[in-house]
Every structure is written in structure tokens, then in C-alpha cells.
């Protein structure tokens, strides 16, 4: 060979190697020096995972710290199809299945079993085609988990969506109990199926008595506008107090390998969650249960589907119980669209005779009349100009107390005339009608009150027509009489508490305004006690051993298309007990009773429900009887 040619070839070969290595060196310098930061960030985006540490939503408890709502741990089971088809992991499960059938399996300890499984898995990997390994592994997974999941093998295979290559993460079960998830995890570990299924820890809201006070408590739901599917309050106090109860999620940042396994050698960063605060209500769930039971019994007996019972502490405004029908189950939320309407705070109706306290209290407060003042009630029908006022019976002359006891429409109108229209409406507004009560619930109605200046409208206002109110407004108005003359804001919230029981925020009673003098309130309680008497319209509201006070109401239902629905009624009773110093005010409203067993009046339907509620509540509250058994005597009163 020509020496020159050989030397040239050597030089060329060396040049190629030098140039190639120089290019590689330059590339390495570019990647590791000039672009090191960029590629490090890209690497982190792939391997660094930020995992949310869920905050536990705060509990809801009643005034006695009885649990109403809390979070319970749940789990979601999902399939990672990348890990399901991993050959290394698949051979482990197949080796486990094969060795379990041997006679030696029972006598091997855990360490020996793991060693045997790994050894056999290596043999399977060498002896069996990869496609066959994966298919057998999938079949093994299905046979292992179908029965524990309560599914047929075909159903489980379908739910795994194996044919959808673009969907590598599939939810198998959305909601598992904590013990169910633990059992499935243990089964996966026992069968060496350790990474195909992913178990995500969840929290689910659980309501202890899901049909009690459903409209008040409300419920939570997911914020689907947020990619994290944040659970927030959707209705009731769950929504109102969401900022206190929701807490704040934490997170942990860690490194994972290609199998999504934790890389323990690399450092983690963790921010712990801040759990939500607990909310304490004024509700007494013992009283709430009484109201729910008696309302259901009354509606069933008198063939009605809508109504409410409200029980309130008149001195503080605390709502001790408030039941509405129709209702729904907070845990299932079945029929919530139809039954989510809260009758106690959202229904408006003409109150009828329960509204007669306005003119009477106003006229007494102004010194125009006294409880013994004689009122000429005509003889069953009043007519003057365009004003027509009917009455139930031809009463002639009645005292103011008797006007209430007999529920004379004409008598109430005559008292309103003496008070005068401007002062009548002034007292009406001061008692809280025509305005929301400011209870901490969304969707509350304000009612409808109009001072039209029309004499006919004014006459009807005097006995509870041509005005619309909510049951809660009536409860607040009667609390004015019960507590000595002050309108109190109705209160559902008692306190916000930390998990150690420390009070973070306390909700104090909120007096709105003084409405009437204390002496007027006392006279009104005496007068209303005559209504709950054998000679009054509310004798069926009597409570053995106590003197109760109150007023019945019966109105013809309004036709939404105009006029009234003849033969259909809204009946009510608003009362308090004991009459001398009331511990509670209770309002009962029954909408459209269909019974033929009794006449459809407030005194025959709502009053008996009040009696049963008051009897049970008095025992629950430990009230001592003040009267002999089977008493029918009203409170005595002092004449002016």
C-alpha cells in the first residue's frame, strides 16, 4: 500500500472522530451548562408532583353540641392502565397467583413468599411473550377484584375501558367506605397487584338526621368551575357559613419515578391543611324532632302536604326548632327540586285572625282602649259606604278581650278605626311585617304590605286579609308580646368553635326595636290567654297543667290567577307558653287541609298540633306546671 495513501486515510479517520467528539462535547456543554436551568425545570415538571392534602370541613352541632353534620372519610378507586400493562408488575401478580396454588404456600412466611414470587416472576418474564403476560395479568386482576367490588367480571372489564387507549386513568368506584377501601388495598397487596389501582382519599358530608331541619342545614356540592372540584356550601347554613367551615387545603410536593412510586431519597415540601371551624346552632335537635314528628302527624291526619311549625325563644330570638314540609333527605337529596322550598321563611300567606294583635296592641299601647273596653261589633255584618266586614256570629257588644277570644272581624276593624290608619301601619311595620327578618338563610320572603289608602283594604288589613306574611314573621311578632315589647332578630347561629372547643365567635341576641310598652305586652298576654280557653276559638290549644296564650287564624287561599279558591284554606295558630312568662313562642301553619273529619279552621287543625307540640316541649325543657291538671281558667287581668 502506498504510504502516502495510508497516512491520508488515518488523518481523515482521526479528523472524523475529532470532529464528532467535538460536536458531542459542544452539545453536552450546551445542554448541561447553557440550558441546564431550563431542562432542570422541565425535569421537575415531569417528576415533581404536587399532591393536595384535603382540609376537613368543620362540623355542625346543635345548642347542646349534638352532632348534626360532619365529614366522613371515603375513597375513590381508579385504574392506571399504564401500570396495569407494565411487564415487571404483571409478572409479579402472575407469579403470586401460580405459587398460591402450591402446597408450600401455607407454610412459607412473608419474606419467603416475596422471594419465591420475585424468582418465579423473572422466569415468567423470560418464558412468556409480553403480550400474553399482560393479557393474563388483566384477566387475573378482573377475577381477583370483581366479587369484592360487587361486580361481574364482564362488568368490571367494561368499566376498565381497556379499548380506549387515549384514556389511561379510569375511575372504577367513585365512592367507597373507608373500610371497603382498606380491604381492597389489602387484597391488592396480598395478590401482588400493588400499583394498577389507585385509591384516592376523599371526604363526604354526612348528616346524622338527614330529614330534620333540612332546609336550615342545607348541603354541600362541588364547584365544577374549579379544576380541583372544590367542595363548597350550596344551600342553607352550609352555604352561609362556608367560609368558616371549609378550611384550607394543604399540599405536599414529592418526586416520583416512572412507575409513579415515591422517590424517598429526594426531599419533600409540605404545607399542612388548615381544617375548618365548627358551627354551633341555636337549634335543639330534641325539640326539632318533636316538631318534625308532630307536623308530619298533623299533616297526615288533616290531609295536607304543606306546612310549618316554628318554635322560638322570645327573649333571645333563638330558633329552637323549625320544621317545614315538604322536605327532602340531605344525604340523598332526592326530590330536592320539588321540595327544596322552605315554607317557614319563603311561603307567604294571608294570616287572618292571628294578625288582629296589631290593631289591639297598638290601641292599648296608645291608651285608646283597655282590655275591658266595650266594642260595638254590630250583629254579624258591618256596612258603611264601600266597606263591608262580615263576622262569624252576631256578637253585639264585646270587650276587647272578648273580641280576641271570639275572633270578631268587626270588633278588630272597630279597634283599628280608633287607632287610625297611619298609626295602624306604623305598628304593623314596627312588629316586623313587610320586611325580611334578617335570619341567616337565603331566599327569605319579605311578605307584602301595602298602605293603599283604600278604606276597604284597610278594613281587611285589620283582620288579616290584603296583607301577606311569612310564618317566621308571625313568630317574631308574637315574640314581641311574649318578651315584654321588643322585636328580636331571629337567630340560628350560636357560636363558631375551634376543634378544641374554644369559642372563636359568639352570636349575641340582636334587639331590633321596642314595639310596645311592657305593660301593653302584659295586657296582650292576658287577653290572648282568654283565646286559649273553653270559651275561646283556641280551646283545642290548651295544655294540661299550663296556661297558654295565642290566636287562631283561618283564611281562604289566594288564587294565583286572581280572587280566592273557595273551599280551600290556610289555617294557623300562633301561641306562647306559659302565658305569664313565656319560655317559647310556637307558630303552626297548615296549608290547604283536605280533611272532612273536622271543620277546616285554625282552632280545629292548627291549635291541636300546637297543644301536642307544647306538651312535649314543656317536658323536654323541664317546665314546671303552674296550674292544676285539666284546668281551663285563663289568666286574671287588671282592668284599666
C-alpha positions in Angstrom: 0.0 0.0 0.0 1.2 3.5 -0.8 2.4 5.0 2.5 1.0 8.4 1.5 -2.4 7.0 0.9 -2.4 5.2 4.2 -1.4 8.3 6.1 -4.1 10.3 4.4 -6.7 7.8 5.4 -5.5 7.8 9.0 -5.7 11.6 9.1 -9.2 11.5 7.6 -10.4 8.9 10.1 -8.9 10.8 13.1 -10.4 14.0 11.8 -13.9 12.4 11.7 -13.5 11.2 15.2 -12.2 14.5 16.5 -15.0 16.5 14.8 -17.7 14.1 16.0 -16.5 14.1 19.6 -16.2 17.9 19.4 -19.8 18.2 18.3 -20.9 15.9 21.1 -18.9 17.9 23.6 -20.3 21.1 22.4 -23.8 19.6 22.7 -23.1 18.5 26.2 -21.8 21.9 27.2 -24.9 23.5 25.6 -27.3 21.1 27.5 -25.6 20.9 30.8 -24.3 24.5 31.1 -26.1 26.9 28.9 -29.6 25.2 29.1 -29.1 23.4 32.4 -31.7 25.5 34.2 -34.4 25.1 31.5 -34.1 21.4 31.4 -34.0 21.0 35.1 -37.3 22.8 35.3 -38.7 20.5 32.6 -37.5 17.5 34.5 -39.2 18.8 37.6 -42.4 19.3 35.8 -42.4 15.6 34.9 -41.1 14.1 38.1 -42.2 16.5 40.8 -45.8 16.0 41.9 -47.9 18.4 44.0 -50.5 16.3 45.9 -53.3 18.0 47.7 -53.8 17.4 51.5 -57.5 17.9 51.9 -58.8 20.1 54.8 -61.6 18.5 56.8 -64.8 20.6 56.7 -66.0 21.7 60.1 -68.9 20.0 61.9 -72.3 21.4 62.6 -73.7 20.8 66.1 -76.9 21.9 67.9 -77.1 24.1 71.0 -76.3 21.0 73.2 -73.3 20.0 71.0 -75.3 17.1 69.5 -73.7 16.3 66.1 -75.8 17.4 63.0 -73.3 17.2 60.2 -69.7 16.1 59.7 -67.3 14.8 57.1 -66.6 11.1 56.9 -63.6 9.5 55.1 -64.3 7.9 51.8 -62.2 6.8 48.9 -62.3 6.7 45.1 -60.8 3.7 43.3 -59.2 4.3 39.9 -57.3 2.2 37.4 -53.9 3.4 35.9 -53.7 1.5 32.6 -50.0 2.3 32.2 -49.1 0.5 35.3 -51.7 -2.3 34.5 -49.7 -3.1 31.4 -46.2 -2.9 33.0 -44.5 -6.2 32.3 -42.5 -6.2 35.6 -45.5 -5.6 37.7 -47.7 -8.0 35.7 -45.2 -10.9 36.2 -45.4 -10.4 40.0 -49.1 -10.9 40.1 -49.0 -14.0 37.8 -46.2 -15.5 39.9 -48.3 -14.8 43.1 -51.4 -16.5 41.5 -49.3 -19.6 40.4 -47.5 -20.0 43.7 -50.7 -19.7 45.9 -51.8 -23.0 44.4 -48.8 -24.9 45.7 -48.8 -26.9 48.9 -45.8 -25.0 50.3 -47.6 -21.6 50.2 -49.3 -22.1 53.5 -46.0 -22.8 55.4 -43.9 -20.0 53.8 -43.5 -16.8 55.8 -43.9 -13.4 54.2 -40.2 -13.0 53.5 -40.0 -16.4 51.8 -43.2 -15.8 49.8 -41.8 -12.5 48.5 -38.5 -14.1 47.5 -40.3 -17.0 45.7 -42.6 -14.6 43.9 -39.7 -12.5 42.6 -37.8 -15.5 41.4 -40.8 -17.0 39.6 -41.7 -13.6 38.1 -38.2 -13.4 36.5 -38.8 -16.9 35.0 -42.2 -15.9 33.6 -40.7 -12.8 32.0 -38.1 -15.0 30.2 -40.5 -17.8 29.2 -43.7 -16.0 28.2 -44.4 -13.4 25.5 -45.0 -9.9 26.8 -48.5 -9.6 25.2 -49.5 -12.9 26.8 -48.2 -11.8 30.2 -50.3 -8.6 30.0 -53.5 -10.4 28.9 -53.2 -13.0 31.7 -52.4 -10.3 34.2 -55.6 -8.3 33.2 -57.6 -11.5 33.5 -56.2 -12.2 36.9 -56.9 -8.6 38.1 -60.5 -8.9 36.9 -61.1 -12.3 38.6 -59.5 -11.1 41.8 -61.5 -7.8 42.2 -64.9 -8.5 40.6 -66.6 -10.1 43.5 -65.2 -7.8 46.2 -66.4 -4.8 44.2 -69.8 -6.4 43.8 -69.5 -6.6 40.1 -69.5 -9.4 37.5 -66.2 -10.0 35.6 -67.8 -8.7 32.5 -69.0 -5.5 34.2 -65.6 -4.8 35.7 -63.9 -5.3 32.4 -66.3 -2.9 30.8 -65.7 -0.3 33.5 -61.9 -0.6 32.9 -62.4 0.7 29.3 -59.4 -1.2 28.1 -60.0 -0.5 24.5 -59.8 3.3 25.0 -56.1 3.9 24.5 -56.4 7.7 24.9 -57.9 7.3 28.4 -55.2 5.9 30.7 -56.9 6.8 34.0 -60.3 5.3 34.7 -62.5 5.7 37.8 -63.8 2.2 38.8 -65.7 3.2 42.0 -66.5 6.8 42.8 -67.5 6.3 46.5 -66.1 3.6 48.8 -66.4 3.4 52.5 -63.1 3.7 54.4 -63.2 0.0 55.5 -64.1 -1.1 51.9 -61.1 0.8 50.5 -58.8 -0.7 53.2 -60.0 -4.2 52.4 -59.4 -3.7 48.7 -55.9 -2.3 49.3 -55.0 -5.3 51.5 -56.3 -7.6 48.8 -54.1 -5.8 46.2 -51.1 -6.2 48.4 -51.8 -9.8 49.2 -52.1 -10.7 45.5 -49.1 -8.6 44.4 -51.3 -6.3 42.4 -49.8 -3.3 44.1 -49.9 -0.4 41.6 -52.6 -1.0 39.0 -55.3 0.5 41.2 -55.0 3.9 42.8 -57.0 4.8 45.9 -57.7 8.5 46.4 -58.8 9.6 49.9 -62.0 11.7 49.9 -64.3 13.4 52.3 -68.0 13.0 52.2 -70.5 15.2 54.1 -72.7 13.1 56.3 -75.9 14.3 58.0 -76.9 12.4 61.2 -80.6 13.2 60.9 -80.9 13.9 57.2 -84.6 14.8 57.2 -84.6 17.0 60.3 -84.2 20.8 59.6 -83.1 20.0 56.1 -83.9 23.5 54.8 -82.0 25.1 57.6 -78.9 22.9 57.5 -78.5 22.9 53.7 -75.9 20.9 51.8 -72.6 21.0 50.1 -71.6 20.3 46.5 -68.6 20.5 44.1 -67.5 23.7 42.4 -67.2 22.3 38.8 -65.9 25.6 37.6 -62.8 24.9 39.5 -60.5 22.1 38.2 -59.9 20.9 41.8 -63.6 20.2 42.2 -63.6 22.2 45.4 -66.5 21.2 47.8 -68.4 24.3 48.9 -71.7 25.1 50.7 -74.6 25.1 48.2 -77.6 25.8 50.4 -78.8 26.7 53.9 -76.2 27.3 56.7 -73.7 25.1 54.8 -73.6 28.0 52.3 -73.9 30.9 54.8 -71.1 29.6 57.0 -68.9 28.1 54.2 -66.0 30.5 54.8 -65.8 29.3 58.4 -66.3 25.6 57.8 -64.4 24.9 54.6 -60.9 25.4 55.9 -57.9 25.5 53.5 -56.3 22.6 51.7 -52.5 21.9 52.2 -50.2 20.1 49.8 -47.0 18.0 49.6 -44.5 18.2 46.7 -42.6 15.0 46.1 -40.6 13.1 43.4 -41.9 10.0 41.7 -40.4 7.5 39.3 -41.7 6.3 36.0 -44.0 3.9 37.9 -45.4 6.8 39.9 -43.7 5.5 43.0 -42.3 7.8 45.7 -38.6 8.6 45.3 -37.8 8.7 49.0 -34.2 9.8 48.5 -35.3 13.2 47.3 -36.6 16.0 49.7 -40.3 16.8 50.1 -42.0 20.1 50.8 -45.3 20.0 52.8 -47.8 22.7 53.8 -50.3 21.1 56.2 -54.0 21.7 55.7 -56.0 24.1 57.9 -59.1 22.3 59.0 -62.5 24.1 59.1 -64.1 25.5 62.2 -67.2 24.0 63.8 -70.5 25.8 63.8 -73.0 25.6 66.7 -76.6 26.4 66.1 -79.4 27.6 68.4 -81.5 24.5 67.3 -82.2 21.9 69.9 -82.4 18.7 67.9 -84.6 17.2 70.6 -87.1 19.9 70.1 -86.6 19.8 66.3 -87.5 16.1 66.3 -90.7 16.9 68.3 -91.7 19.5 65.7 -90.9 17.2 62.8 -92.9 14.3 64.2 -96.0 16.4 65.2 -96.0 18.3 61.9 -95.9 15.0 60.0 -98.7 13.5 62.2 -100.8 16.7 61.8 -100.4 16.9 58.0 -101.3 13.2 57.7 -104.3 13.5 60.0 -105.7 16.6 58.3 -104.7 15.5 54.8 -102.3 18.3 53.8 -98.8 18.3 52.2 -97.5 21.7 53.2 -97.0 23.5 56.5 -94.6 24.5 59.2 -94.1 24.6 62.9 -91.7 27.2 64.4 -90.6 27.3 68.0 -88.6 30.3 69.2 -87.2 31.7 72.4 -88.9 35.1 72.5 -86.3 36.7 74.8 -83.2 36.0 72.7 -84.7 35.3 69.2 -83.1 31.9 69.2 -84.8 29.5 66.8 -85.1 26.3 68.9 -86.8 24.3 66.1 -88.2 25.0 62.7 -89.8 22.2 60.6 -91.1 22.7 57.1 -93.0 20.5 54.7 -92.4 19.3 52.1 -88.9 18.3 52.8 -86.0 16.1 51.5 -83.2 13.9 52.6 -79.9 15.7 52.9 -77.8 12.6 52.3 -79.6 11.5 49.1 -81.2 14.9 48.0 -83.9 13.0 46.3 -86.8 15.3 45.1 -84.8 18.4 46.2 -86.0 20.4 43.1 -89.6 19.9 44.2 -89.2 20.0 48.0 -86.3 22.5 48.5 -88.8 25.3 49.1 -88.7 26.4 52.8 -92.3 27.0 53.9 -91.3 28.7 57.2 -89.3 31.5 55.6 -90.3 31.6 51.9 -94.1 30.9 51.9 -96.3 34.0 52.1 -100.0 33.8 53.0 -102.7 36.0 54.4 -102.5 35.4 58.2 -106.2 36.1 59.0 -107.0 36.5 62.7 -103.5 35.9 64.0 -102.9 39.4 62.6 -105.5 41.0 65.0 -102.9 41.6 67.6 -101.6 44.6 65.5 -104.6 46.9 66.0 -105.3 45.6 69.5 -101.8 46.0 70.8 -101.4 49.4 69.1 -104.6 50.8 70.5 -103.8 49.6 74.0 -100.3 50.9 73.7 -101.6 54.4 72.7 -104.0 54.4 75.7 -107.1 54.5 73.4 -108.6 51.3 74.8 -108.1 48.8 77.7 -108.7 45.0 77.7 -112.1 45.7 79.3 -113.2 48.4 76.8 -116.6 47.6 75.2 -116.5 47.4 71.4 -119.7 47.5 69.4 -119.4 44.6 66.9 -122.8 45.1 65.3 -124.7 41.9 64.6 -122.8 39.8 62.1 -122.3 42.3 59.3 -120.9 45.8 59.2 -121.6 48.1 56.2 -120.6 51.7 55.8 -120.1 53.2 52.3 -117.9 50.8 50.3 -116.7 49.0 53.4 -118.2 45.6 54.1 -117.0 43.5 57.1 -118.5 40.1 57.7 -118.5 38.3 61.1 -118.9 34.7 62.2 -121.8 35.4 64.6 -123.9 38.4 65.7 -121.9 39.4 68.7 -123.3 42.9 69.6 -121.1 44.3 72.3 -117.8 42.6 73.3 -114.9 43.6 75.5 -111.5 43.9 73.8 -110.5 40.6 75.3 -113.7 39.0 74.0 -113.1 40.5 70.5 -109.9 38.4 70.5 -111.4 35.4 72.2 -114.3 35.3 69.8 -112.1 36.5 66.9 -114.6 39.1 65.8 -113.7 40.7 62.5 -115.9 43.7 63.0 -114.5 44.2 66.5 -111.0 44.2 65.2 -111.9 46.7 62.5 -113.6 49.0 65.0 -110.4 48.9 67.1 -108.3 49.7 64.0 -110.5 52.6 63.2 -110.0 54.0 66.7 -106.2 53.6 66.3 -106.3 55.2 62.8 -104.7 54.1 59.6 -101.3 55.9 60.0 -100.7 54.5 63.5 -102.0 51.1 62.5 -99.4 50.8 59.7 -96.7 52.3 61.9 -97.3 49.4 64.4 -97.6 46.9 61.6 -94.1 47.8 60.4 -92.7 48.0 63.9 -93.9 44.4 64.5 -91.7 43.4 61.6 -94.1 42.9 58.7 -93.3 43.9 55.2 -89.6 43.4 55.7 -87.3 40.4 55.9 -86.4 39.2 59.4 -82.7 39.0 58.5 -82.5 35.4 59.5 -79.3 33.8 58.1 -81.0 31.9 55.3 -81.0 32.6 51.6 -84.3 33.2 49.8 -86.3 34.6 52.7 -89.5 36.4 51.7 -90.4 39.9 52.9 -94.1 39.4 52.6 -96.4 42.0 51.0 -97.8 45.0 52.9 -99.4 47.9 51.1 -100.9 51.0 52.6 -103.1 51.8 49.6 -105.3 54.4 51.4 -108.4 52.5 50.3 -110.9 52.1 53.1 -111.9 48.6 52.0 -108.2 47.5 52.0 -107.8 49.0 55.5 -110.8 47.2 56.8 -109.4 43.9 55.5 -105.9 44.6 56.9 -107.4 44.9 60.3 -108.4 41.2 60.4 -105.5 39.8 58.4 -106.5 40.0 54.7 -105.0 42.0 51.9 -101.6 41.5 53.5 -99.1 38.6 53.1 -96.7 37.4 55.7 -94.3 34.5 56.4 -94.7 32.1 59.3 -91.4 33.3 60.7 -92.6 37.0 60.7 -95.6 35.9 62.7 -93.4 34.1 65.2 -91.2 37.2 65.6 -94.3 39.4 66.1 -95.8 37.2 68.8 -92.3 37.1 70.5 -92.8 40.9 70.9 -95.8 40.2 73.1 -94.1 37.3 74.9 -90.9 39.1 75.8 -92.3 42.4 77.0 -92.4 44.5 73.8 -89.2 44.2 71.9 -88.8 42.8 68.4 -85.8 40.4 68.3 -83.9 39.3 65.2 -84.4 35.6 64.7 -81.2 33.7 65.4 -80.0 30.3 64.1 -76.3 30.7 64.9 -74.9 30.4 68.5 -71.2 30.3 68.0 -68.2 29.3 65.9 -65.8 26.9 67.6 -62.3 25.6 67.0 -61.7 21.9 67.1 -60.5 22.1 70.8 -63.8 23.7 71.8 -62.5 27.3 72.0 -65.1 29.9 71.0 -63.9 31.9 68.0 -67.1 33.9 67.6 -70.2 34.2 69.6 -73.6 35.4 68.2 -75.4 37.6 70.7 -79.1 38.4 70.7 -80.0 41.3 68.4 -82.8 43.6 69.6 -84.3 45.3 66.6 -86.6 47.9 68.2 -89.0 48.4 71.0 -92.5 48.0 69.6 -94.9 48.3 72.5 -94.6 49.1 76.2 -94.0 46.3 78.7 -97.4 46.9 80.3 -99.1 46.6 76.9 -97.3 43.3 76.2 -98.5 42.0 79.6 -102.1 43.0 78.9 -101.9 41.4 75.5 -100.7 38.1 77.0 -103.7 38.2 79.4 -106.0 38.9 76.6 -104.6 36.1 74.4 -104.9 33.7 77.3 -108.7 34.1 77.0 -108.5 32.8 73.5 -107.0 29.5 74.7 -110.0 28.7 76.9 -113.1 26.7 76.6 -115.0 29.8 75.6 -112.3 30.9 73.1 -111.6 29.9 69.5 -108.4 28.0 70.5 -109.7 25.7 73.3 -108.0 22.8 71.5 -104.7 24.5 72.0 -105.0 24.1 75.8 -102.1 22.3 77.5 -102.7 20.3 80.7 -101.0 22.0 83.7 -100.2 25.2 81.9 -101.9 28.4 80.8 -101.1 29.1 77.1 -101.9 32.2 75.1 -102.4 32.7 71.4 -104.6 33.3 68.5 -106.1 31.2 65.7 -106.2 32.2 62.0 -108.2 30.9 59.1 -108.1 32.4 55.6 -109.3 31.3 52.2 -106.4 30.6 49.9 -105.5 33.1 47.2 -106.0 32.0 43.6 -102.7 32.8 41.7 -104.9 33.7 38.7 -106.9 36.2 40.8 -109.5 36.1 43.6 -109.8 33.2 46.0 -110.0 29.4 45.9 -113.3 28.8 47.6 -113.4 25.8 50.0 -109.6 25.8 50.3 -107.9 27.3 53.4 -104.7 28.2 55.2 -105.1 27.6 58.9 -102.8 28.7 61.6 -102.2 29.2 65.3 -99.7 31.5 67.0 -99.1 31.0 70.7 -96.9 31.1 73.7 -96.4 29.3 77.0 -96.5 29.8 79.9 -98.7 32.8 79.3 -97.4 34.8 82.3 -93.8 34.4 81.4 -93.4 32.6 78.1 -90.5 30.2 77.6 -91.3 29.8 73.9 -93.4 31.1 71.1 -94.8 28.5 68.7 -96.4 29.1 65.3 -98.3 26.4 63.4 -99.4 26.8 59.8 -101.1 24.1 57.7 -101.7 24.8 54.0 -104.8 23.5 52.3 -106.0 20.7 54.6 -108.5 18.4 52.8 -109.9 16.6 55.8 -113.7 16.2 56.3 -113.3 14.9 59.9 -113.4 18.4 61.3 -114.2 21.9 60.1 -111.1 23.4 58.5 -110.3 26.2 60.9 -107.2 27.3 62.8 -108.9 26.3 66.0 -109.7 22.8 64.9 -106.5 21.9 63.0 -103.5 24.1 63.9 -104.5 24.5 67.6 -104.4 20.8 68.4 -100.9 20.5 66.8 -99.7 23.4 69.0 -101.1 21.6 72.0 -99.2 18.4 71.3 -96.0 20.3 70.5 -96.3 22.5 73.6 -97.0 19.5 75.9 -93.9 17.6 74.7 -91.6 20.7 74.5 -92.6 21.7 78.1 -91.5 18.3 79.3 -88.3 18.4 77.2 -87.4 21.9 78.6 -88.3 20.8 82.2 -91.0 23.5 82.6 -92.9 23.1 85.9 -96.7 23.0 85.6 -98.3 26.2 87.1 -101.9 25.0 87.1 -104.0 22.1 88.4 -104.5 19.3 85.9 -107.3 19.8 83.3 -107.5 23.5 84.1 -109.5 25.7 81.8 -109.0 29.0 83.7 -107.4 31.9 81.8 -105.1 34.4 83.4 -106.7 37.0 85.5 -106.0 40.5 84.4 -106.1 44.0 85.8 -108.5 46.4 84.2 -107.5 50.0 83.3 
